[in-house]
Amino acid sequence: MGFNSNNNQNLLSKIATNNGHGENSPYFDGWKAYDSNPYHPTQNPNGVIQTGLAENELCFDLIKEWVVNNPKASICTAEGANEFKDIAIYQDYHGLPEFRKGVAKFMGKVRGDRVTFDPDRIVMSGGATGAHEMLAFCLANPGEAFLVPTPYYAGFDRDLKWRTGVELVPVVCESSNNFKVTKSALEAAFKGAKEANIKIKGLLITNPSNPLGTVLDRETLRIIVSFINEKNIHLVADEIYAATVFNQPSFISIAEIIEEIDCNRNLIHIVYSLSKDMGFPGFRVGIVYSYNDAVTSCARRMSSFGLVSTQTQHMIASMLLDDIFVEKFIAKSAERLAKRHELFTKGLAQVGIGSLKSNAGLFFWMDLRRLLEDSTFESEMALWRVIVHDVKLNVSPGSSFHCSEPGWFRVCFANMDDETMRVALRRIRSFVTAKRQCWQSNLKLSLSFRRLDDIGMAPHMMSPHSPISSPLVRART
Ligand SMILES: Cc1ncc(COP(=O)(O)O)c(C=O)c1O
């Protein structure tokens, strides 16, 4: 008797069989397209370039230099091996004191030392992913919700909702005011949730923003803190891109705002990680920093499910407590991000492709609204498919970030070398230029196919370089 996979619905839990992981979204589909045909300058020059991954690879030369100069930081070197046993055995789930000290100091440093963080409040988690889930478990019950300004990081739907049963309610922000988080948008979302009988337990902000690459200004941060105080709901501030700010205006942490205005600090929680600022997503160093004692102790107990390995803590502690290295790293990283961002966005601007003005993050928010057949998410998906499968760039469509307007795409720029970036830039530029030429000659898809018929050529026989087979024509289907 064969096994019927439909039985899984009854055999397994609701969590195991629902789609809460979100793996079927275009955000992950683009990654799959890249995985099955990755670009390589010599071995696969026509492959897909990964511009959908927010990774910071621009400063690994500095990291490598530090690692070579600090062999004692590793327990797998002749210089560090004496510590092997003490690091390998069970550790207290509070984390190594030196690690907490290093992280607290680093968090202060990337905020210009304008605020300090208490090492005793540092709680570990498996990346910011684990930190978000941990906070959701601490702050809300299944069915209760967090407000989240749009567009927001696609992973939040998985991180906050999947295993906790918590819901997310969008706060709709629009391009007309550069996606500003306004009091009226917050009030409208809160009111809408109330009318739908959804209990709002908190507001989740990402500053600097993923996907926008912008920072929240002081006035907006004050509005946000007043709003959550007034409603007596929590504020979770995801600040994992704090050190990626490469131009003015500078980053303002929520930790600074709560020093300036009266608020209930028990409602304030920061999520941090070394995945973006240091470029270490593989180390899974995530942090919950809550100003609420009860949340800190509950989260610490929960951290048993996602501790950072002691070997990693040991190495990170040495690195982050090296002031000279940290200062140099932060400055160089910002400098290189600024240069990359400028090269990419200016290169696109030359062919008329705009992007939202930004000064932070590992990506920019590309505006392709004028290339849509019509202003719908179906057209956005049609264009996205062409960009991924024909232009061979894995960009992420705005709809996967819950953007309220079709035509925006996130482009990551810090996870590749200079040459790959130039190829990516060239590909988008020629795509858009070709598309524009196509419009100028008023070439329409129907006409194209009529012409094919005229010359007795079936579509599958087209040359890969034929203008008729070019992606821009197919984008309009
Ligand atoms: C805003 C935001 N929060 C959280 C995460 C998850 O980070 P981590 O790799 O530390 O789990 C990401 C990753 O892209 C992110 O962009």
The ligand as an SDF file (V2000), in Angstrom:
LIG
                    3D

 16 16  0  0  0  0  0  0  0  0999 V2000
   14.9380   43.9070    9.1040 C   0  0  0  0  0  0  0  0  0  0  0  0
   15.4860   42.5370    9.3260 C   0  0  0  0  0  0  0  0  0  0  0  0
   15.2630   41.9440   10.4970 N   0  0  0  0  0  0  0  0  0  0  0  0
   15.7190   40.7010   10.7320 C   0  0  0  0  0  0  0  0  0  0  0  0
   16.4360   39.9970    9.7860 C   0  0  0  0  0  0  0  0  0  0  0  0
   16.9570   38.6170   10.1080 C   0  0  0  0  0  0  0  0  0  0  0  0
   18.3070   38.7250   10.4840 O   0  0  0  0  0  0  0  0  0  0  0  0
   19.1940   37.5170   11.0340 P   0  0  0  0  0  0  0  0  0  0  0  0
   20.0000   37.0150    9.8990 O   0  0  0  0  0  0  0  0  0  0  0  0
   20.0790   38.1380   12.0870 O   0  0  0  0  0  0  0  0  0  0  0  0
   18.2860   36.4980   11.5810 O   0  0  0  0  0  0  0  0  0  0  0  0
   16.6880   40.5730    8.5530 C   0  0  0  0  0  0  0  0  0  0  0  0
   17.4150   39.8450    7.5090 C   0  0  0  0  0  0  0  0  0  0  0  0
   17.4860   40.1980    6.3680 O   0  0  0  0  0  0  0  0  0  0  0  0
   16.2150   41.8920    8.3120 C   0  0  0  0  0  0  0  0  0  0  0  0
   16.4270   42.5040    7.1530 O   0  0  0  0  0  0  0  0  0  0  0  0
  1  2  1  0
  2  3  1  0
  2 15  2  0
  3  4  2  0
  4  5  1  0
  5  6  1  0
  5 12  2  0
  6  7  1  0
  7  8  1  0
  8  9  2  0
  8 10  1  0
  8 11  1  0
 12 13  1  0
 12 15  1  0
 13 14  2  0
 15 16  1  0
M  END
$$$$
